[in-house]
Amino acid sequence: MAQTPSNICDSVTSQERKKKFSFVSFFLTFILMFLTWVVLSGNFSTLLVSLGVISSLLVAWFFHDLLFPNVTSRYPGIFFGFITYLPWLILEIIKANFHLMFLIFHPRMKELIDPHITVFETNLTSDLPIAILANSITLTPGTITVTATADGLFSVHAIDRRSADALPGTMLSKVADIYGEKQ
C-alpha cells in the first residue's frame, strides 16, 4: 500500500511526538515502578536495591508507553488537581455514609428509600475523566454508576430522591476542572 504525502506527514508527526516524550515517559514509569518496589520490598540491602533498580529499568523500558502514552506539560497540573480532588471526594464519601446511616436507621426507612435510575449527559470527552467521574459516583455510598459511555452519557442508580437530584453536581465540575474539560 503506497503512502500519500499526508500519511507520511502524519506518521512523521506521530514518530516525532513519541521521540519527544519517550524519555519523560520512561523516567516517570521508572520512578513509579521503583517507588512501588521500595514500598513493597522494605528490604534495603545493596543486592536487593540493585535488583529493584534493574527490574524497574526493564519494566520502564518495555512498558513506559502503556502508563504514560502522551506525556504533556499538563501532567503536573492534572496530578496536583487530582491530589486536591481526593480530600474533597473523601469528605463527600463520609457525608454520604452519614446520609445512608440516616436512611437505614430511620423509623420510616421504607418510605424514605426510593430507588431511582438517573440519566444525565456530560461534556466530558476523554476516557480518563469519564472513568474518574463514574468511579467517584460509585465510591459514594447510595449511588452506583450503571453505565458510562464514551460520549459522556451516564446512568446512575441512586437509593433515594435526594441522592438522585444531587447528580452530577459539583463532582462533575471538579473532575472537568482537573482535566481542563468544558462543562
C-alpha positions as CSV (number, residue, x, y, z in Angstrom):
1,M,0.0,0.0,0.0
2,A,1.5,3.3,-1.1
3,Q,1.6,6.1,1.4
4,T,0.3,9.5,0.3
5,P,2.2,12.7,1.4
6,S,-0.4,13.4,4.1
7,N,0.0,9.8,5.5
8,I,3.8,10.3,5.6
9,C,3.4,13.6,7.4
10,D,1.0,12.0,9.9
11,S,3.5,9.2,10.7
12,V,6.4,11.6,11.0
13,T,4.5,13.8,13.4
14,S,3.5,10.8,15.4
15,Q,7.0,9.5,15.5
16,E,8.4,12.9,16.5
17,R,5.8,13.1,19.3
18,K,6.8,9.7,20.6
19,K,10.6,10.5,20.5
20,K,10.0,13.9,22.2
21,F,8.2,12.4,25.2
22,S,9.6,8.9,25.4
23,F,12.4,9.9,27.9
24,V,9.9,11.6,30.2
25,S,7.5,8.7,29.9
26,F,10.4,6.2,30.6
27,F,11.6,8.3,33.6
28,L,8.1,8.6,35.1
29,T,7.5,4.9,34.7
30,F,10.9,4.0,36.2
31,I,10.2,6.3,39.2
32,L,6.7,4.8,39.7
33,M,8.0,1.2,39.5
34,F,11.0,1.8,41.7
35,L,8.9,3.6,44.4
36,T,6.4,0.7,44.3
37,W,9.2,-1.8,44.7
38,V,10.6,0.1,47.6
39,V,7.3,0.3,49.4
40,L,6.5,-3.4,48.8
41,S,10.0,-4.7,49.5
42,G,11.0,-2.9,52.7
43,N,14.5,-4.5,52.4
44,F,17.3,-2.2,51.6
45,S,20.4,-4.4,51.2
46,T,22.6,-3.4,48.3
47,L,21.9,-6.6,46.3
48,L,18.1,-6.2,46.5
49,V,18.1,-2.5,45.8
50,S,20.3,-3.0,42.7
51,L,17.9,-5.8,41.6
52,G,15.0,-3.5,42.2
53,V,16.6,-0.8,40.1
54,I,17.4,-3.3,37.3
55,S,13.8,-4.7,37.4
56,S,12.3,-1.2,37.4
57,L,14.5,-0.1,34.4
58,L,13.4,-3.2,32.4
59,V,9.8,-2.6,33.1
60,A,10.1,1.0,32.3
61,W,12.0,0.2,29.0
62,F,9.3,-2.2,27.8
63,F,6.1,-0.6,29.1
64,H,6.6,3.1,29.5
65,D,4.2,3.8,26.7
66,L,1.4,1.9,28.4
67,L,1.4,4.0,31.6
68,F,2.2,7.4,30.1
69,P,1.4,7.3,26.4
70,N,1.1,11.0,25.8
71,V,3.1,12.9,28.4
72,T,2.4,16.6,28.1
73,S,3.2,19.7,30.0
74,R,-0.3,19.4,31.6
75,Y,0.6,16.3,33.6
76,P,1.8,18.2,36.7
77,G,-1.4,20.3,36.8
78,I,-3.5,17.2,36.4
79,F,-1.6,15.4,39.1
80,F,-1.9,18.2,41.6
81,G,-5.5,18.8,40.6
82,F,-6.3,15.2,41.3
83,I,-4.4,15.3,44.6
84,T,-6.6,18.2,45.7
85,Y,-9.7,16.4,44.5
86,L,-9.1,13.3,46.7
87,P,-9.7,15.0,50.1
88,W,-12.9,16.6,48.7
89,L,-14.0,13.1,47.5
90,I,-13.3,11.5,50.8
91,L,-15.4,14.2,52.6
92,E,-18.2,13.5,50.2
93,I,-18.0,9.8,50.9
94,I,-18.1,10.5,54.6
95,K,-21.2,12.7,54.2
96,A,-22.9,10.1,52.0
97,N,-22.2,7.5,54.7
98,F,-24.0,9.5,57.3
99,H,-26.9,10.1,54.9
100,L,-27.1,6.4,54.3
101,M,-27.0,5.7,58.0
102,F,-29.8,8.1,58.5
103,L,-31.9,6.3,55.9
104,I,-31.2,2.9,57.3
105,F,-31.9,3.7,60.9
106,H,-34.9,6.0,60.3
107,P,-38.2,4.6,61.6
108,R,-39.8,5.4,58.2
109,M,-37.0,3.7,56.3
110,K,-39.3,2.1,53.8
111,E,-40.8,5.5,52.9
112,L,-37.5,7.3,52.6
113,I,-35.7,4.7,50.4
114,D,-36.9,5.4,46.9
115,P,-34.5,4.0,44.3
116,H,-34.1,5.9,41.1
117,I,-32.1,5.5,37.9
118,T,-30.9,8.9,36.9
119,V,-29.6,9.6,33.3
120,F,-27.5,12.6,32.6
121,E,-25.2,13.8,29.9
122,T,-21.8,15.5,30.5
123,N,-19.5,17.3,28.2
124,L,-16.6,15.1,29.2
125,T,-14.8,13.8,26.1
126,S,-11.7,11.9,27.4
127,D,-11.8,8.4,28.7
128,L,-10.0,9.1,32.0
129,P,-12.2,11.9,33.2
130,I,-15.3,9.8,32.4
131,A,-13.9,6.8,34.3
132,I,-12.9,9.0,37.3
133,L,-16.4,10.5,37.5
134,A,-18.0,7.1,37.1
135,N,-15.8,5.6,39.9
136,S,-16.3,8.6,42.1
137,I,-20.0,8.3,41.9
138,T,-19.8,4.6,42.6
139,L,-17.5,5.2,45.6
140,T,-20.1,7.5,47.1
141,P,-22.5,5.3,49.2
142,G,-26.0,5.3,47.9
143,T,-25.1,5.6,44.3
144,I,-23.8,3.2,41.7
145,T,-22.8,4.1,38.1
146,V,-24.7,1.6,35.9
147,T,-23.3,2.8,32.6
148,A,-20.9,5.5,31.4
149,T,-20.4,5.9,27.6
150,A,-17.5,7.4,25.8
151,D,-19.9,10.2,24.8
152,G,-20.3,11.2,28.4
153,L,-23.8,9.7,28.9
154,F,-24.2,8.4,32.5
155,S,-26.8,6.2,34.0
156,V,-26.7,6.1,37.8
157,H,-28.7,4.2,40.4
158,A,-29.5,6.2,43.5
159,I,-31.0,5.0,46.7
160,D,-33.3,8.0,47.2
161,R,-34.6,11.1,45.6
162,R,-32.1,13.4,47.4
163,S,-29.1,11.4,46.1
164,A,-30.6,11.3,42.6
165,D,-31.2,15.0,42.5
166,A,-27.6,15.8,43.5
167,L,-26.2,14.1,40.4
168,P,-23.9,15.0,38.7
169,G,-23.5,18.2,40.7
170,T,-20.2,19.5,42.0
171,M,-18.4,16.3,41.3
172,L,-18.7,16.7,37.6
173,S,-17.4,20.3,37.7
174,K,-14.4,19.3,39.9
175,V,-13.4,16.4,37.5
176,A,-13.9,18.6,34.5
177,D,-11.7,21.3,36.0
178,I,-8.9,18.8,36.7
179,Y,-8.7,17.8,33.1
180,G,-9.5,21.2,31.6
181,E,-12.7,19.9,30.0
182,K,-15.6,22.3,29.5
183,Q,-18.8,21.7,31.4
